[in-house]
Amino acid sequence: MAQVQVVRNSGKQWLALLALIGAAMASVLWWWSHRDDPAASEPVAATAPATATVAALAKPVVAMQSELPSTEAGLVAQQTAAAQEIERQPAMKPITGPIKERPAFVSEVEWMMLKGVAQQNATPDVELTRLVNKLRFMKQLELWQSMEHSSDMAKRQMLAEQLLEDLPQRVANADLDKPEAQKLQASLLKDAVSDESSRKKRAETEARRLGASAAS
């Protein structure tokens, strides 16, 4: 569907966190494959092909290597298992309040990285909840986009409804700017509401919600 391509092209900026996690994951995998080399004991920033920011995120993961799987395949399996949690619960709601334990849709590596970023904030508990919910939203969006040609319209509708519900909060948190959110909203409504007349009424409601969040 054409609207999905529009969303993908316009959403690069606010997908930065997911890209950063992916880059840091690559850094960790690089370290893992070289962990027996003498240089592997040096700081990650000096050895892994990563930026300073990515290296900073990877450091706590490398430091906690005893808690990670013993093989690269194990690390990849953890990432896959976390992604599959969203597939099993496509209508997963945002988490409210402090997060004390790793949610199932967040892999061990992602959890360590998000906690590391949150600790740099003045209110780490609040920041961790925000980051976890942002990651959940991005994974739900990624799943919805990947189902572009799927016949499972019930799951697409569930995902679209949840993403629409969460969209104003993403704007309020500056994860999306208003023009990007409006494009995404129009695409999601096509899956959320099949009847054109009902969709127009729903679009008015969602536009008001989005406008209120952008103004807050």
Residue frames as qw, qx, qy, qz and C-alpha x, y, z in Angstrom:
[[0.000, 0.889, 0.458, 0.000, 0.00, 0.00, 0.00],
 [0.423, 0.637, -0.022, 0.644, 1.39, 3.37, -1.03],
 [0.344, -0.862, 0.050, -0.370, 0.81, 5.07, 2.30],
 [0.872, -0.431, 0.056, 0.228, 3.23, 2.71, 4.04],
 [0.699, 0.276, 0.068, 0.656, 6.05, 3.86, 1.76],
 [0.004, 0.809, 0.030, 0.588, 5.27, 7.48, 2.61],
 [0.670, -0.728, 0.057, -0.131, 5.53, 6.70, 6.30],
 [0.892, -0.151, 0.081, 0.419, 8.81, 4.85, 5.86],
 [0.520, 0.503, 0.060, 0.688, 10.36, 7.70, 3.91],
 [0.126, -0.777, 0.015, -0.616, 9.30, 10.36, 6.41],
 [0.759, -0.630, -0.057, -0.154, 10.01, 8.51, 9.63],
 [0.758, 0.290, -0.376, 0.448, 13.80, 8.28, 9.54],
 [0.035, 0.603, -0.367, 0.708, 14.41, 11.01, 12.09],
 [0.615, -0.456, 0.308, -0.565, 12.27, 9.59, 14.86],
 [0.990, -0.018, -0.139, -0.027, 13.48, 6.04, 14.22],
 [0.274, 0.735, -0.532, 0.319, 16.94, 7.16, 15.35],
 [0.542, -0.498, 0.577, -0.354, 16.73, 5.31, 18.67],
 [0.951, 0.098, 0.270, -0.114, 16.00, 2.00, 16.96],
 [0.701, 0.641, -0.236, 0.206, 18.84, 2.58, 14.51],
 [0.059, -0.740, 0.558, -0.370, 21.16, 3.45, 17.39],
 [0.772, -0.295, 0.502, -0.255, 20.25, 0.25, 19.20],
 [0.930, 0.358, 0.082, 0.017, 20.88, -1.68, 16.00],
 [0.448, 0.748, -0.390, 0.298, 24.27, -0.06, 15.55],
 [0.336, -0.621, 0.604, -0.370, 25.20, -0.73, 19.13],
 [0.925, -0.037, 0.330, -0.183, 24.04, -4.31, 18.71],
 [0.802, 0.552, -0.160, 0.163, 26.39, -4.63, 15.74],
 [0.078, 0.757, -0.528, 0.377, 29.16, -3.23, 17.91],
 [0.674, -0.401, 0.533, -0.317, 28.46, -5.84, 20.57],
 [0.959, 0.229, 0.163, -0.040, 28.44, -8.62, 17.97],
 [0.536, 0.715, -0.365, 0.261, 31.77, -7.34, 16.63],
 [0.241, -0.652, 0.611, -0.379, 33.21, -7.43, 20.13],
 [0.875, -0.156, 0.374, -0.265, 31.78, -10.92, 20.65],
 [0.911, 0.403, -0.033, 0.086, 33.49, -12.29, 17.56],
 [0.477, 0.625, -0.399, 0.471, 36.82, -10.72, 18.69],
 [0.601, -0.741, 0.099, -0.283, 36.52, -11.33, 22.44],
 [0.926, -0.239, 0.086, 0.278, 39.51, -13.70, 22.42],
 [0.558, 0.595, -0.068, 0.574, 41.77, -11.10, 20.79],
 [0.487, -0.229, -0.369, 0.758, 44.12, -9.14, 23.11],
 [0.003, 0.183, 0.105, 0.977, 42.60, -5.88, 21.86],
 [0.421, -0.524, -0.620, -0.404, 39.13, -6.96, 22.98],
 [0.516, -0.523, -0.519, 0.438, 39.98, -6.09, 26.56],
 [0.207, -0.034, -0.009, 0.978, 40.56, -2.45, 25.56],
 [0.308, 0.443, 0.372, -0.755, 37.73, 0.12, 25.66],
 [0.565, 0.502, 0.651, 0.063, 35.07, -0.54, 23.04],
 [0.269, 0.921, 0.048, -0.277, 35.48, 2.93, 21.55],
 [0.104, -0.719, 0.595, 0.344, 39.06, 2.09, 20.56],
 [0.298, -0.168, 0.913, 0.224, 38.35, -1.26, 18.95],
 [0.413, 0.492, 0.765, -0.038, 34.81, -1.60, 17.59],
 [0.163, 0.209, 0.442, 0.857, 33.76, 0.12, 14.35],
 [0.167, -0.754, -0.635, -0.020, 31.25, 2.40, 16.09],
 [0.037, 0.744, -0.014, 0.667, 30.65, 6.04, 16.90],
 [0.094, 0.255, -0.639, 0.720, 31.36, 7.39, 20.38],
 [0.605, -0.160, 0.180, -0.759, 27.64, 7.31, 21.22],
 [0.896, 0.047, -0.359, -0.258, 27.22, 3.73, 20.06],
 [0.547, 0.256, -0.680, 0.416, 30.36, 2.72, 21.91],
 [0.193, -0.279, 0.508, -0.792, 29.04, 4.31, 25.08],
 [0.798, -0.087, 0.026, -0.595, 25.85, 2.28, 24.76],
 [0.856, 0.181, -0.482, -0.042, 27.73, -0.92, 24.07],
 [0.180, 0.491, -0.682, 0.511, 30.09, -0.62, 27.04],
 [0.552, -0.270, 0.521, -0.592, 27.55, -1.66, 29.73],
 [0.936, 0.163, -0.080, -0.301, 26.58, -4.64, 27.59],
 [0.659, 0.440, -0.560, 0.241, 30.18, -5.80, 27.24],
 [0.093, -0.466, 0.638, -0.606, 30.71, -5.24, 30.96],
 [0.688, -0.094, 0.483, -0.534, 27.77, -7.54, 31.71],
 [0.480, 0.357, -0.711, -0.369, 28.88, -10.24, 29.30],
 [0.026, -0.078, 0.964, -0.251, 28.28, -12.97, 31.89],
 [0.447, 0.347, 0.568, -0.598, 24.55, -12.30, 31.68],
 [0.548, 0.517, -0.277, -0.596, 24.43, -12.60, 27.88],
 [0.974, 0.173, 0.114, -0.087, 24.17, -15.77, 25.75],
 [0.621, -0.486, 0.480, 0.384, 27.46, -17.50, 25.06],
 [0.491, 0.154, 0.632, 0.579, 27.13, -17.32, 21.25],
 [0.113, 0.153, -0.236, -0.953, 26.24, -14.76, 18.61],
 [0.328, -0.270, -0.779, -0.462, 23.37, -17.00, 17.59],
 [0.309, -0.497, -0.725, 0.363, 22.07, -16.77, 21.14],
 [0.057, -0.375, -0.135, 0.915, 22.11, -12.96, 21.00],
 [0.251, 0.007, -0.532, -0.809, 20.22, -12.98, 17.71],
 [0.341, -0.365, -0.859, -0.112, 17.72, -15.46, 19.15],
 [0.173, -0.484, -0.543, 0.664, 17.04, -13.07, 22.05],
 [0.121, 0.264, -0.158, -0.944, 16.34, -10.23, 19.63],
 [0.328, -0.119, -0.748, -0.565, 14.00, -12.45, 17.63],
 [0.299, -0.421, -0.829, 0.213, 12.15, -13.63, 20.73],
 [0.047, -0.432, -0.324, 0.840, 11.59, -10.03, 21.85],
 [0.242, 0.153, -0.402, -0.870, 10.20, -9.09, 18.43],
 [0.338, -0.222, -0.866, -0.295, 7.89, -12.11, 18.45],
 [0.103, -0.395, -0.700, 0.586, 6.36, -10.90, 21.71],
 [0.245, 0.353, -0.015, -0.903, 4.89, -7.95, 19.80],
 [0.372, 0.045, -0.733, -0.568, 3.53, -10.36, 17.18],
 [0.286, -0.304, -0.899, 0.134, 1.79, -12.34, 19.92],
 [0.123, -0.701, -0.531, 0.460, 0.39, -9.18, 21.53],
 [0.343, 0.405, 0.344, 0.775, -0.12, -6.66, 18.71],
 [0.221, -0.800, -0.287, -0.478, -2.46, -4.48, 20.80],
 [0.630, -0.275, -0.433, 0.583, 0.02, -4.13, 23.67],
 [0.136, -0.952, -0.221, -0.162, -0.65, -0.97, 25.70],
 [0.260, 0.685, -0.391, 0.556, 1.90, 1.57, 26.95],
 [0.635, -0.291, -0.582, 0.416, 3.47, 0.92, 30.34],
 [0.190, -0.846, -0.015, -0.497, 2.72, 3.44, 33.07],
 [0.657, -0.726, 0.188, -0.078, 4.84, 4.12, 36.12],
 [0.137, -0.702, 0.693, 0.091, 8.38, 2.96, 36.91],
 [0.908, 0.241, -0.312, -0.145, 9.61, -0.18, 35.13],
 [0.518, -0.654, 0.540, -0.111, 11.51, -2.43, 37.53],
 [0.682, -0.096, 0.705, 0.170, 11.83, -5.56, 35.36],
 [0.000, 0.275, -0.638, -0.719, 12.63, -6.08, 31.70],
 [0.718, 0.340, 0.191, -0.576, 9.44, -6.31, 29.58],
 [0.776, 0.059, 0.611, 0.145, 9.28, -9.42, 27.40],
 [0.619, 0.742, 0.224, 0.128, 9.30, -7.37, 24.17],
 [0.050, 0.919, -0.386, 0.059, 12.65, -5.80, 25.14],
 [0.884, 0.183, -0.368, 0.224, 15.70, -7.99, 24.62],
 [0.724, -0.529, -0.126, 0.424, 18.47, -8.25, 27.21],
 [0.512, 0.075, 0.153, 0.842, 20.80, -6.11, 25.09],
 [0.050, -0.646, -0.331, -0.686, 18.11, -3.48, 24.46],
 [0.583, -0.747, -0.317, -0.031, 17.27, -3.43, 28.18],
 [0.679, -0.367, -0.051, 0.633, 20.87, -2.79, 29.19],
 [0.334, 0.261, 0.250, 0.870, 21.24, -0.04, 26.62],
 [0.230, -0.723, -0.379, -0.531, 17.98, 1.69, 27.51],
 [0.639, -0.701, -0.246, 0.198, 18.85, 1.62, 31.20],
 [0.613, -0.148, 0.052, 0.775, 22.26, 3.08, 30.40],
 [0.113, 0.463, 0.301, 0.826, 20.69, 5.95, 28.44],
 [0.434, -0.753, -0.399, -0.292, 18.06, 6.55, 31.14],
 [0.685, -0.506, -0.240, 0.465, 20.71, 6.83, 33.85],
 [0.404, 0.100, 0.099, 0.904, 22.10, 9.89, 32.08],
 [0.183, -0.637, -0.382, -0.644, 18.78, 11.69, 32.64],
 [0.133, -0.374, 0.448, -0.801, 17.87, 13.73, 35.73],
 [0.713, -0.085, 0.401, -0.570, 14.85, 11.46, 36.29],
 [0.068, 0.315, -0.906, -0.273, 16.05, 8.01, 35.19],
 [0.318, 0.254, 0.885, -0.228, 12.88, 6.11, 36.14],
 [0.454, 0.684, 0.260, -0.508, 10.68, 8.44, 34.11],
 [0.267, 0.653, -0.535, -0.465, 13.12, 8.39, 31.19],
 [0.147, -0.151, 0.971, 0.112, 13.33, 4.59, 31.19],
 [0.434, 0.474, 0.703, -0.305, 9.53, 4.31, 30.97],
 [0.400, 0.758, -0.053, -0.513, 9.52, 6.81, 28.11],
 [0.121, 0.540, -0.751, -0.360, 12.26, 4.96, 26.20],
 [0.276, 0.053, 0.959, -0.037, 10.66, 1.55, 26.70],
 [0.465, 0.611, 0.522, -0.371, 7.31, 2.84, 25.46],
 [0.319, 0.739, -0.324, -0.497, 9.00, 4.47, 22.48],
 [0.034, -0.333, 0.911, 0.242, 10.69, 1.18, 21.61],
 [0.393, 0.314, 0.839, -0.206, 7.35, -0.66, 21.94],
 [0.450, 0.728, 0.172, -0.487, 5.70, 1.85, 19.60],
 [0.216, 0.654, -0.587, -0.426, 8.49, 1.49, 17.02],
 [0.166, -0.125, 0.973, 0.097, 8.32, -2.30, 17.13],
 [0.449, 0.507, 0.664, -0.317, 4.55, -2.21, 16.68],
 [0.388, 0.771, -0.111, -0.493, 4.97, 0.19, 13.76],
 [0.041, 0.491, -0.805, -0.329, 7.66, -1.99, 12.21],
 [0.323, 0.147, 0.933, -0.058, 5.38, -5.04, 12.49],
 [0.459, 0.669, 0.405, -0.422, 2.45, -3.15, 10.96],
 [0.290, 0.736, -0.393, -0.470, 4.61, -2.01, 8.05],
 [0.101, -0.319, 0.920, 0.204, 5.94, -5.53, 7.51],
 [0.380, 0.328, 0.849, -0.165, 2.35, -6.79, 7.13],
 [0.241, 0.420, -0.211, -0.849, 1.69, -4.58, 4.11],
 [0.507, 0.174, -0.646, -0.543, 0.71, -7.57, 1.98],
 [0.055, 0.003, 0.946, -0.320, -0.64, -9.76, 4.77],
 [0.405, -0.365, -0.638, -0.543, -4.15, -11.20, 4.60],
 [0.417, -0.435, -0.689, 0.402, -4.43, -11.03, 8.39],
 [0.022, -0.612, -0.166, -0.773, -6.46, -7.84, 8.44],
 [0.632, -0.705, -0.308, -0.096, -7.58, -8.46, 12.02],
 [0.712, -0.360, -0.096, 0.595, -3.99, -8.15, 13.27],
 [0.331, 0.307, 0.174, 0.875, -3.32, -5.14, 11.06],
 [0.287, -0.728, -0.320, -0.535, -6.44, -3.50, 12.46],
 [0.708, -0.633, -0.241, 0.199, -5.36, -4.18, 16.06],
 [0.621, -0.121, 0.026, 0.774, -1.94, -2.72, 15.37],
 [0.129, 0.496, 0.279, 0.812, -3.41, 0.30, 13.60],
 [0.455, -0.773, -0.338, -0.284, -5.80, 0.98, 16.48],
 [0.715, -0.551, -0.146, 0.404, -3.05, 0.80, 19.08],
 [0.511, 0.070, 0.145, 0.844, -0.69, 2.97, 17.05],
 [0.066, -0.653, -0.332, -0.677, -3.43, 5.56, 16.54],
 [0.589, -0.748, -0.304, -0.026, -4.16, 5.57, 20.26],
 [0.709, -0.445, -0.010, 0.546, -0.50, 6.13, 21.07],
 [0.515, 0.514, 0.223, 0.648, 0.26, 8.64, 18.31],
 [0.126, -0.919, -0.070, -0.366, -0.58, 11.84, 20.27],
 [0.701, -0.679, 0.147, 0.162, 1.77, 10.78, 23.07],
 [0.774, 0.085, 0.240, 0.580, 4.57, 10.22, 20.55],
 [0.255, 0.738, 0.161, 0.603, 4.07, 13.81, 19.34],
 [0.446, -0.875, -0.009, -0.190, 3.92, 15.15, 22.90],
 [0.793, -0.474, 0.231, 0.306, 7.22, 13.37, 23.64],
 [0.184, 0.827, -0.385, -0.366, 8.79, 14.81, 20.46],
 [0.603, -0.119, 0.755, 0.226, 9.32, 11.31, 19.06],
 [0.382, 0.490, 0.637, 0.457, 7.39, 12.49, 15.97],
 [0.042, 0.197, 0.022, -0.979, 6.73, 15.95, 14.62],
 [0.519, 0.405, 0.440, -0.611, 3.17, 16.85, 13.67],
 [0.560, 0.509, -0.377, -0.534, 3.52, 16.52, 9.85],
 [0.227, 0.259, -0.937, -0.052, 5.02, 13.03, 10.20],
 [0.240, 0.153, 0.834, -0.473, 2.30, 12.04, 12.64],
 [0.560, 0.444, 0.139, -0.685, -0.42, 13.29, 10.31],
 [0.501, 0.414, -0.654, -0.388, 0.92, 11.18, 7.43],
 [0.116, 0.099, -0.972, 0.178, 1.12, 8.13, 9.65],
 [0.380, 0.239, 0.593, -0.668, -2.35, 8.80, 11.05],
 [0.614, 0.416, -0.179, -0.646, -3.90, 8.86, 7.56],
 [0.446, 0.305, -0.824, -0.172, -2.28, 5.53, 6.71],
 [0.024, -0.012, 0.909, -0.417, -3.31, 3.88, 9.97],
 [0.503, 0.245, 0.333, -0.759, -6.93, 4.99, 9.62],
 [0.609, 0.309, -0.507, -0.525, -7.25, 3.01, 6.39],
 [0.437, 0.065, -0.894, 0.077, -6.55, -0.20, 8.30],
 [0.056, 0.076, 0.714, -0.694, -8.36, 0.79, 11.50],
 [0.464, 0.456, 0.434, -0.623, -11.68, 1.77, 9.89],
 [0.366, 0.124, 0.794, 0.470, -12.82, 0.01, 6.72],
 [0.200, 0.778, 0.592, 0.065, -16.00, 2.02, 6.14],
 [0.383, 0.351, 0.111, 0.847, -15.19, 5.29, 4.37],
 [0.280, -0.747, -0.228, -0.558, -17.94, 7.32, 6.04],
 [0.754, -0.634, -0.143, 0.091, -16.98, 6.11, 9.51],
 [0.740, -0.008, -0.015, 0.673, -13.33, 6.73, 8.69],
 [0.162, 0.609, 0.108, 0.769, -13.98, 10.39, 7.92],
 [0.528, -0.768, -0.112, -0.345, -15.65, 10.88, 11.31],
 [0.861, -0.394, -0.050, 0.319, -12.86, 9.03, 13.06],
 [0.596, 0.325, 0.024, 0.734, -10.28, 11.13, 11.20],
 [0.123, -0.774, -0.053, -0.618, -11.82, 14.30, 12.65],
 [0.750, -0.655, -0.031, -0.082, -11.59, 12.87, 16.17],
 [0.862, -0.128, 0.033, 0.490, -8.01, 11.73, 15.72],
 [0.392, 0.573, 0.046, 0.718, -7.02, 15.07, 14.20],
 [0.364, -0.823, 0.001, -0.437, -8.31, 16.86, 17.30],
 [0.864, -0.478, 0.036, 0.158, -6.38, 14.50, 19.58],
 [0.755, 0.172, 0.070, 0.629, -3.21, 15.05, 17.57],
 [0.136, 0.739, 0.064, 0.656, -3.70, 18.81, 17.54],
 [0.578, -0.784, 0.000, -0.227, -4.12, 18.90, 21.30],
 [0.880, -0.304, 0.073, 0.358, -0.93, 16.92, 21.86],
 [0.590, 0.399, 0.095, 0.696, 1.06, 19.14, 19.51],
 [0.083, -0.795, -0.051, -0.599, -0.16, 22.23, 21.34],
 [0.745, -0.657, -0.116, -0.008, 0.67, 20.89, 24.81]]
